[in-house]
Amino acid sequence: MIEINCPHCNEDIELDDDDSGLFSCPYCNQEFLWEQESQIMETNNSSDSSKSDYSYLVLPSIMISVLLVILVFIFWIVYSFSNAMSCGWQNTC
């Protein structure tokens, strides 16, 4: 058995060691959520890992996007210059 304090009235409440979930206080009849620390830590660790699973992809994605924009710009300049050279600077084709 584990003894905790009600978060509403601060009275002592006894729960089983492996109990977790939503409970009603026998003194004030208010409901409260109880989770053991090991369950809370597992939940926090899993949410952190899922968040960090994709965080390593952000920088490479930005770098690839910038590289593509630069390549498109260079292609546009080269294409414009080659078109101008084949037709002459003053003539239009």
Secondary structure by P-SEA (a helix, b strand, c coil): cccccccccccbbbbccccccbbbbccccbbbbbbcaaaaaaaaaaaaaaaaccccaaaaaaaaaaaaaaaaaaaaaaaaaaaaaaacccccc
